[in-house]
Amino acid sequence: MTGFLFRCVLLWAMLQRGSMQIAVPATVLNCCEGDILLLLDSSGSVSNYEFSRLLLFASELLRPFSLGRGHVRVGLLQVGTNPNLEFGLDVQNNQGSLQKALRSVSQLQGDTNTEAALRVAQGLLTETEENVPKIVLWLTDGVQPGDVDKPMSELKEQGVSVLAVSTVHGNYQVLKRAVTPPLESHLYSVDIDNIEIITEDLREAIIKIIRAERLRVVDLTSHSAVLQWRPVMSADSGGYYELRYNPVWKTDPETPLILPGSFSWAELTSLQPDTTYTVSLRPESNQRLFNTLYVQFTTLPDVLSPAVVSVSDSGPGQIRVSWGPLQPAQVQRYTVEYGAIPSGRVHTVMLHSQKSSAVLTGLDPGTQYLVTVSALHVNGKERAMSVRACTKEAPPALVDLQLTQADRQEVQVAWQARPEGLKGYWLSWERENSHSSSSKPSISSVYLPPTSRSTQLTHLAPHSRVCVSPVYSSGRGDGICCTAERHTDSSQWG
């Protein structure tokens, strides 16, 4: 009982301490418009201390925001055996009421039924204003949250940004799949005693999502830029956007692009590399007056292909060479040249500009090659890059040579083989000299077709050496040998 009272006093004291810290950054107060739904793990796996720390963290995190319709709306949904909506998005219209409500929250205990709470969250967020950004901030210990992949994916498909804060006990893979990228600013795993260290970073991530007016560059290359903005008009409003962009050094105005009012992004193409552009976006509507949005960006320096060349899928007789980036609009063709080091014959392959890899075949096993990929660009420039690549050693063609006694005078010779490229086999052995027991044995040999895997030999000399060699079109390869041993007491070969 004493421990319970101590925890209650601790919770009250921590929230009271938070309520007295009322300094508000002026730059944050009126910056944003959007909905934030706190998804708070209130199950039995969360200790009373962790629960109080999560509430205090939420209190400090949200303190700088102006609340209410047209600003930031905050709701709190607790996760337990059954979800509990502590307060909806339209209830707290000022910081005083929000802070008081957070101090009044009691822990549910019970199971961690996150999936059921997410279904409630979907209903809440689909009923809100369509044109404001929406955030689900999941505060959890991450212990056995249940099957949340599907409902989290459905939330994100509805345009909801999912951010998560977990104690160090959380299931990182589940949390990683749940949150909206980028992970580095939307997913935090932190010790509950030090949770305050992420407050500013997480608040900044939230501000980036719900900042009321902004025109952002979300993707940039040397020749293109993707712009994104928060839509301020609905599809049936009759409004439109007027988009203009120019290099900063150019004074003549460009013809504006007219985009429907339902658009929230645009891609600018055919830009000049390493060039600074200024962009203006002006919403036009008969219903209200909107501010013109501006952004400035610099395209990346031009990267001529090939900028990277790599080798993979190496085998005894082939390698795959790949290159990038793929630039079909800027490249006429690719040329791949390769030859054995140091002085092998150079082979050339010409490829279409849509190709980004080629398989080089007919190579020698266990050999180092110099591979050069060059690109002829449409402006007449040529760029080349070289790499060294080694083919793998060829596996032995013959394995497992065995000699077996067939009868008193015959021996069965059998072997295993890899038939790739074989033209046959060369079999040699020492034959017993029938004219004199003291004379040296004679050497016999025979060619066998590539389908052969065994044969029989007669009149082998004692301790005869039996050898089988693979035959290629270029000649004989390395073979394997066995010594035939005959046991005198039983006339057996061993």
C-alpha positions as CSV (number, residue, x, y, z in Angstrom):
1,M,0.0,0.0,0.0
2,T,2.9,2.3,0.9
3,G,4.5,1.7,-2.5
4,F,1.2,2.4,-4.3
5,L,0.8,5.8,-2.5
6,F,4.4,6.7,-3.3
7,R,3.9,6.0,-7.0
8,C,0.7,8.1,-7.0
9,V,2.5,11.0,-5.3
10,L,5.4,10.6,-7.7
11,L,3.0,10.8,-10.7
12,W,1.3,13.9,-9.3
13,A,4.6,15.6,-8.5
14,M,6.1,14.9,-11.9
15,L,3.1,16.3,-13.7
16,Q,2.9,19.3,-11.4
17,R,6.5,20.0,-12.1
18,G,5.8,19.8,-15.8
19,S,2.8,22.1,-15.5
20,M,5.0,24.9,-14.1
21,Q,7.4,24.8,-17.1
22,I,5.4,27.2,-19.3
23,A,8.1,28.8,-21.3
24,V,7.0,28.4,-25.0
25,P,9.2,28.9,-28.0
26,A,7.7,31.7,-30.0
27,T,8.6,30.0,-33.3
28,V,6.5,27.0,-32.5
29,L,3.2,28.6,-31.2
30,N,1.5,29.3,-34.4
31,C,3.5,27.2,-36.8
32,C,1.3,24.3,-37.3
33,E,-2.1,22.8,-38.2
34,G,-2.9,19.2,-37.9
35,D,-4.2,16.3,-35.8
36,I,-2.1,14.3,-33.3
37,L,-3.6,11.2,-31.8
38,L,-1.6,9.8,-28.9
39,L,-1.8,6.0,-28.8
40,L,-0.7,5.3,-25.2
41,D,0.2,1.8,-24.1
42,S,-1.8,1.5,-20.8
43,S,-1.6,-2.3,-20.5
44,G,-0.3,-4.3,-17.6
45,S,3.1,-4.8,-19.2
46,V,3.8,-1.1,-18.6
47,S,4.8,-0.4,-15.0
48,N,3.2,2.5,-13.1
49,Y,6.5,4.3,-13.2
50,E,6.9,3.9,-17.0
51,F,3.3,5.0,-17.5
52,S,3.8,8.2,-15.4
53,R,7.0,9.0,-17.4
54,L,5.2,8.5,-20.7
55,L,2.5,10.9,-19.6
56,L,5.0,13.5,-18.5
57,F,6.9,13.1,-21.8
58,A,3.7,13.7,-23.8
59,S,2.9,16.7,-21.7
60,E,6.3,18.4,-22.3
61,L,6.3,17.4,-26.0
62,L,3.0,19.0,-26.8
63,R,3.3,22.1,-24.5
64,P,4.5,24.6,-27.1
65,F,1.7,24.0,-29.6
66,S,-1.3,26.3,-30.0
67,L,-4.4,24.0,-29.7
68,G,-7.8,23.9,-31.3
69,R,-9.3,23.9,-34.8
70,G,-7.1,25.7,-37.2
71,H,-4.1,24.9,-35.1
72,V,-3.1,21.5,-33.5
73,R,-5.8,19.2,-32.2
74,V,-4.7,16.4,-29.7
75,G,-6.5,13.2,-28.8
76,L,-5.6,10.4,-26.4
77,L,-6.4,6.8,-27.0
78,Q,-5.4,4.2,-24.4
79,V,-4.4,0.7,-25.3
80,G,-5.6,-2.1,-22.9
81,T,-7.8,-5.2,-23.1
82,N,-10.3,-2.8,-24.6
83,P,-9.3,0.6,-26.1
84,N,-10.4,3.7,-24.1
85,L,-10.7,7.1,-25.8
86,E,-9.6,9.4,-22.9
87,F,-10.4,12.5,-25.0
88,G,-11.1,13.2,-28.6
89,L,-9.5,15.6,-31.0
90,D,-12.0,18.4,-30.5
91,V,-12.0,18.4,-26.7
92,Q,-8.8,20.2,-25.7
93,N,-8.7,23.7,-27.1
94,N,-5.9,25.2,-25.0
95,Q,-2.8,24.1,-23.1
96,G,-4.4,24.5,-19.7
97,S,-7.2,22.0,-20.4
98,L,-4.8,19.6,-22.2
99,Q,-2.3,19.6,-19.3
100,K,-5.1,19.1,-16.7
101,A,-6.5,16.2,-18.8
102,L,-3.1,14.5,-19.0
103,R,-2.7,14.8,-15.2
104,S,-6.1,13.0,-14.8
105,V,-5.3,9.9,-16.9
106,S,-5.4,6.6,-15.1
107,Q,-3.8,3.4,-16.3
108,L,-6.1,0.7,-17.6
109,Q,-3.8,-2.4,-17.0
110,G,-5.0,-5.6,-18.8
111,D,-3.8,-7.0,-22.1
112,T,-2.0,-5.1,-24.9
113,N,-4.7,-5.1,-27.5
114,T,-3.1,-2.6,-29.9
115,E,-5.0,-3.9,-32.9
116,A,-8.4,-3.0,-31.5
117,A,-7.1,0.5,-30.5
118,L,-5.9,1.0,-34.0
119,R,-9.3,0.3,-35.4
120,V,-10.7,3.0,-33.2
121,A,-7.9,5.3,-34.4
122,Q,-8.8,4.7,-38.0
123,G,-12.4,5.8,-37.3
124,L,-11.3,8.9,-35.5
125,L,-8.9,10.1,-38.1
126,T,-11.1,9.4,-41.1
127,E,-13.8,11.6,-39.5
128,T,-11.5,14.6,-39.2
129,E,-10.8,17.4,-41.7
130,E,-9.5,15.9,-44.9
131,N,-6.9,18.6,-45.8
132,V,-4.9,18.6,-42.5
133,P,-2.0,16.3,-41.8
134,K,-2.6,13.6,-39.3
135,I,-0.2,11.9,-36.9
136,V,-0.5,8.8,-34.7
137,L,2.2,9.0,-32.0
138,W,2.5,5.5,-30.5
139,L,3.9,5.5,-26.9
140,T,4.6,2.0,-25.8
141,D,7.0,-0.4,-24.1
142,G,6.8,-2.5,-27.3
143,V,6.2,-5.8,-25.4
144,Q,4.0,-8.1,-27.5
145,P,1.9,-5.4,-29.2
146,G,0.0,-7.9,-31.2
147,D,-0.6,-8.1,-34.9
148,V,-0.4,-4.4,-35.8
149,D,1.1,-4.6,-39.3
150,K,-2.2,-4.5,-41.2
151,P,-3.9,-1.7,-39.3
152,M,-0.8,0.3,-39.3
153,S,-0.4,-0.1,-43.1
154,E,-4.1,0.9,-43.6
155,L,-3.5,4.1,-41.5
156,K,-0.5,5.0,-43.6
157,E,-2.4,4.3,-46.8
158,Q,-4.9,6.9,-45.6
159,G,-2.1,9.5,-45.4
160,V,-1.6,9.2,-41.6
161,S,2.0,9.6,-40.4
162,V,2.9,7.0,-37.8
163,L,5.7,7.9,-35.2
164,A,6.7,5.7,-32.3
165,V,8.5,6.0,-29.0
166,S,9.4,2.7,-27.2
167,T,11.4,1.7,-24.2
168,V,14.4,-0.5,-24.7
169,H,12.3,-3.6,-24.3
170,G,10.4,-3.0,-27.5
171,N,10.2,-5.3,-30.6
172,Y,12.3,-3.2,-33.0
173,Q,11.2,-5.1,-36.1
174,V,7.5,-4.5,-35.4
175,L,8.1,-0.9,-34.6
176,K,10.2,-0.4,-37.8
177,R,7.4,-1.8,-40.0
178,A,4.8,0.4,-38.2
179,V,6.3,3.8,-38.5
180,T,6.4,6.1,-41.5
181,P,9.9,6.8,-43.0
182,P,12.4,8.3,-42.2
183,L,13.2,5.9,-39.3
184,E,15.9,8.1,-37.9
185,S,13.4,10.9,-37.0
186,H,10.1,8.9,-36.6
187,L,11.3,5.9,-34.4
188,Y,12.9,6.2,-31.0
189,S,13.9,3.5,-28.6
190,V,15.0,5.1,-25.3
191,D,15.5,4.2,-21.7
192,I,12.4,5.5,-19.8
193,D,14.6,7.4,-17.3
194,N,16.2,9.4,-20.1
195,I,13.2,9.8,-22.3
196,E,13.3,13.6,-22.1
197,I,16.5,13.6,-24.3
198,I,14.4,12.9,-27.4
199,T,11.8,15.6,-26.8
200,E,13.2,18.3,-29.1
201,D,14.1,15.9,-31.9
202,L,10.6,14.3,-31.9
203,R,8.9,17.7,-31.7
204,E,10.9,18.9,-34.7
205,A,9.8,15.7,-36.6
206,I,6.2,16.5,-35.8
207,I,6.5,20.1,-36.8
208,K,8.0,19.0,-40.2
209,I,4.8,17.0,-40.8
210,I,2.2,19.5,-39.6
211,R,3.8,22.9,-40.4
212,A,0.9,24.9,-41.8
213,E,2.4,26.3,-44.9
214,R,5.5,24.9,-46.6
215,L,6.8,23.9,-50.0
216,R,9.4,21.2,-49.8
217,V,11.8,19.5,-52.1
218,V,11.5,15.8,-51.3
219,D,13.6,14.3,-54.0
220,L,16.5,15.9,-56.0
221,T,18.7,14.7,-58.8
222,S,21.0,16.5,-61.3
223,H,18.1,16.9,-63.7
224,S,14.9,16.8,-61.7
225,A,13.2,17.8,-58.5
226,V,10.0,16.6,-56.8
227,L,8.1,19.3,-54.9
228,Q,5.6,18.5,-52.2
229,W,3.2,20.8,-50.3
230,R,0.2,20.4,-47.9
231,P,-3.0,20.7,-50.0
232,V,-5.1,23.7,-49.0
233,M,-7.9,23.2,-51.5
234,S,-10.3,20.3,-52.1
235,A,-10.8,18.7,-55.5
236,D,-14.3,20.2,-55.9
237,S,-13.3,23.7,-54.8
238,G,-12.7,24.9,-58.3
239,G,-9.3,26.3,-57.3
240,Y,-5.9,25.6,-58.8
241,Y,-2.1,26.1,-58.2
242,E,0.1,28.4,-60.3
243,L,3.7,27.0,-60.2
244,R,6.7,29.0,-61.5
245,Y,10.4,28.1,-61.4
246,N,13.5,29.7,-62.8
247,P,17.3,29.5,-62.4
248,V,18.3,32.3,-60.0
249,W,20.4,34.0,-62.7
250,K,17.5,34.1,-65.2
251,T,15.3,37.2,-65.1
252,D,12.8,36.4,-67.8
253,P,9.7,34.8,-66.2
254,E,8.8,31.3,-67.1
255,T,5.3,30.3,-68.3
256,P,3.5,29.1,-65.2
257,L,2.4,25.5,-64.8
258,I,-1.3,25.3,-63.8
259,L,-2.1,22.4,-61.5
260,P,-5.5,21.2,-60.2
261,G,-6.4,22.1,-56.6
262,S,-6.3,18.5,-55.5
263,F,-2.6,18.2,-56.3
264,S,-0.1,18.1,-53.5
265,W,3.1,17.4,-55.5
266,A,4.8,18.1,-58.8
267,E,8.0,16.9,-60.5
268,L,10.2,19.4,-62.4
269,T,12.2,17.7,-65.1
270,S,14.9,18.7,-67.7
271,L,16.7,20.9,-65.2
272,Q,20.3,21.9,-65.5
273,P,22.8,20.2,-63.2
274,D,24.5,22.1,-60.4
275,T,22.1,25.0,-60.8
276,T,20.1,26.9,-58.2
277,Y,16.4,27.4,-58.8
278,T,13.7,29.5,-57.2
279,V,10.1,28.1,-57.1
280,S,6.9,29.8,-56.2
281,L,3.5,28.1,-55.7
282,R,0.4,30.3,-55.5
283,P,-2.9,28.8,-54.6
284,E,-5.8,30.5,-56.5
285,S,-9.3,30.1,-55.1
286,N,-12.6,32.2,-55.1
287,Q,-13.3,31.0,-51.5
288,R,-10.3,32.5,-49.7
289,L,-6.9,34.2,-50.1
290,F,-3.8,32.0,-49.7
291,N,-0.2,32.9,-49.2
292,T,2.3,32.2,-52.0
293,L,4.8,29.5,-51.0
294,Y,8.5,29.7,-52.0
295,V,11.4,27.3,-52.0
296,Q,14.9,27.4,-53.4
297,F,17.1,24.4,-54.2
298,T,20.3,23.5,-56.1
299,T,20.3,20.5,-58.4
300,L,23.0,17.9,-57.9
301,P,26.2,17.9,-60.1
302,D,25.9,15.9,-63.2
303,V,26.9,12.3,-62.7
304,L,28.0,10.6,-66.0
305,S,27.4,6.9,-66.3
306,P,29.2,4.7,-65.6
307,A,29.8,6.0,-62.1
308,V,30.0,2.6,-60.5
309,V,31.0,-0.8,-62.0
310,S,30.6,-4.1,-60.0
311,V,31.1,-7.8,-60.6
312,S,28.9,-10.7,-59.4
313,D,27.8,-14.2,-60.3
314,S,31.4,-15.3,-60.9
315,G,31.8,-18.9,-62.1
316,P,34.6,-21.0,-63.7
317,G,33.7,-19.7,-67.1
318,Q,31.6,-16.5,-66.7
319,I,31.1,-13.3,-64.7
320,R,28.3,-10.7,-64.6
321,V,29.4,-7.1,-64.8
322,S,26.9,-4.3,-63.8
323,W,27.1,-0.6,-63.9
324,G,25.1,2.6,-63.1
325,P,23.4,4.9,-63.0
326,L,21.2,4.0,-65.9
327,Q,20.8,7.1,-68.1
328,P,19.0,6.0,-71.3
329,A,18.2,9.6,-72.3
330,Q,21.9,10.7,-72.0
331,V,23.7,7.6,-73.3
332,Q,23.8,6.4,-76.9
333,R,25.4,3.0,-76.1
334,Y,27.7,1.1,-73.8
335,T,30.8,-0.9,-74.7
336,V,32.2,-3.6,-72.5
337,E,35.8,-4.7,-73.2
338,Y,37.5,-7.6,-71.3
339,G,40.7,-9.6,-71.5
340,A,42.8,-11.8,-69.3
341,I,45.6,-10.1,-67.4
342,P,48.3,-9.4,-68.3
343,S,48.2,-9.9,-72.1
344,G,45.1,-11.9,-73.0
345,R,43.1,-11.2,-76.1
346,V,40.6,-8.3,-75.7
347,H,36.9,-9.0,-76.4
348,T,34.3,-6.3,-77.1
349,V,30.6,-6.3,-76.5
350,M,28.3,-3.4,-77.7
351,L,25.1,-2.8,-75.7
352,H,22.0,-0.6,-75.9
353,S,21.7,2.4,-73.6
354,Q,18.9,0.6,-71.7
355,K,21.2,-2.1,-70.5
356,S,22.9,-2.0,-67.1
357,S,24.6,-5.4,-67.0
358,A,26.1,-8.1,-69.1
359,V,27.1,-11.7,-68.6
360,L,30.6,-12.4,-70.0
361,T,31.0,-16.1,-71.0
362,G,33.7,-18.4,-72.4
363,L,36.2,-17.3,-69.8
364,D,39.1,-19.4,-68.5
365,P,38.7,-20.8,-65.0
366,G,40.8,-19.3,-62.2
367,T,41.9,-16.3,-64.3
368,Q,42.0,-12.6,-63.5
369,Y,40.4,-10.3,-66.1
370,L,40.4,-6.6,-66.7
371,V,36.8,-5.4,-67.5
372,T,36.2,-1.9,-68.9
373,V,32.7,-0.4,-69.3
374,S,32.5,2.8,-71.4
375,A,29.5,5.0,-72.3
376,L,29.2,7.2,-75.3
377,H,26.9,10.1,-74.3
378,V,24.6,12.0,-76.7
379,N,26.8,15.1,-76.3
380,G,29.8,13.2,-77.7
381,K,31.5,12.8,-74.3
382,E,32.8,9.3,-73.4
383,R,33.3,8.0,-69.9
384,A,34.9,4.7,-68.9
385,M,35.5,2.8,-65.7
386,S,37.5,-0.5,-65.2
387,V,37.4,-3.2,-62.6
388,R,39.4,-6.4,-62.1
389,A,37.5,-9.7,-61.8
390,C,38.5,-13.3,-61.2
391,T,36.8,-16.4,-62.4
392,K,36.4,-19.3,-60.0
393,E,38.6,-22.3,-60.2
394,A,37.1,-25.1,-62.2
395,P,36.0,-28.1,-60.0
396,P,37.8,-31.4,-60.8
397,A,36.3,-33.2,-63.7
398,L,36.9,-36.6,-62.2
399,V,36.2,-37.8,-58.6
400,D,36.0,-41.1,-56.8
401,L,37.9,-43.7,-58.9
402,Q,37.2,-47.2,-57.7
403,L,38.7,-50.7,-58.5
404,T,36.5,-53.8,-57.9
405,Q,37.4,-57.4,-58.5
406,A,35.2,-58.9,-61.2
407,D,36.7,-62.4,-61.3
408,R,40.2,-63.9,-61.0
409,Q,41.6,-62.1,-64.1
410,E,39.3,-59.0,-64.4
411,V,39.0,-55.7,-62.5
412,Q,36.0,-53.3,-62.8
413,V,37.2,-49.7,-63.1
414,A,34.5,-47.0,-62.2
415,W,34.5,-43.3,-61.7
416,Q,32.3,-40.2,-61.1
417,A,32.7,-37.3,-63.5
418,R,31.3,-33.8,-64.3
419,P,30.7,-34.0,-68.0
420,E,30.8,-30.2,-68.9
421,G,33.0,-29.7,-71.9
422,L,34.4,-33.3,-71.9
423,K,35.2,-35.1,-75.1
424,G,36.0,-38.4,-73.5
425,Y,38.4,-40.2,-71.1
426,W,41.9,-41.6,-71.5
427,L,42.4,-44.8,-69.5
428,S,45.9,-46.2,-68.9
429,W,47.2,-49.1,-66.8
430,E,50.1,-51.5,-66.3
431,R,49.4,-54.9,-68.0
432,E,51.0,-58.2,-66.8
433,N,53.6,-59.5,-69.3
434,S,52.5,-63.1,-70.2
435,H,55.8,-64.2,-71.7
436,S,58.0,-63.9,-68.6
437,S,57.3,-63.3,-65.0
438,S,60.5,-61.4,-64.6
439,S,60.0,-58.9,-67.4
440,K,58.6,-55.4,-66.7
441,P,54.8,-54.9,-67.2
442,S,53.8,-53.1,-70.4
443,I,51.7,-49.9,-70.4
444,S,48.3,-50.1,-72.1
445,S,45.9,-47.3,-72.7
446,V,42.5,-46.8,-74.4
447,Y,40.2,-43.9,-75.3
448,L,36.6,-44.1,-73.9
449,P,33.6,-41.9,-75.1
450,P,32.3,-39.1,-72.7
451,T,29.3,-41.2,-71.8
452,S,31.5,-43.9,-70.2
453,R,31.6,-44.2,-66.4
454,S,33.2,-47.7,-66.1
455,T,35.1,-50.4,-67.9
456,Q,36.8,-53.8,-67.2
457,L,40.5,-54.5,-67.4
458,T,42.2,-57.9,-67.6
459,H,45.6,-59.2,-66.7
460,L,46.7,-56.3,-64.6
461,A,50.3,-56.4,-63.3
462,P,50.7,-56.7,-59.6
463,H,50.6,-53.2,-58.0
464,S,49.3,-51.9,-61.3
465,R,48.8,-48.1,-61.5
466,V,45.3,-47.4,-63.1
467,C,44.7,-43.8,-64.2
468,V,41.7,-42.0,-65.8
469,S,42.1,-38.5,-67.4
470,P,39.5,-36.2,-68.9
471,V,39.9,-35.3,-72.5
472,Y,38.9,-31.8,-73.7
473,S,39.1,-30.3,-77.2
474,S,42.3,-28.6,-76.1
475,G,43.9,-31.8,-74.8
476,R,44.1,-34.0,-71.8
477,G,43.4,-32.7,-68.3
478,D,44.5,-33.7,-64.9
479,G,43.4,-37.2,-64.0
480,I,43.1,-39.5,-61.0
481,C,44.9,-42.8,-60.3
482,C,44.6,-45.8,-58.1
483,T,47.0,-48.7,-57.4
484,A,45.6,-52.2,-57.8
485,E,46.6,-54.5,-54.9
486,R,46.1,-58.2,-55.2
487,H,45.9,-60.3,-52.1
488,T,47.9,-63.5,-52.7
489,D,46.0,-65.7,-50.3
490,S,42.7,-65.2,-52.1
491,S,43.8,-63.7,-55.5
492,Q,41.7,-60.6,-54.7
493,W,42.3,-57.0,-55.8
494,G,42.2,-54.3,-53.2
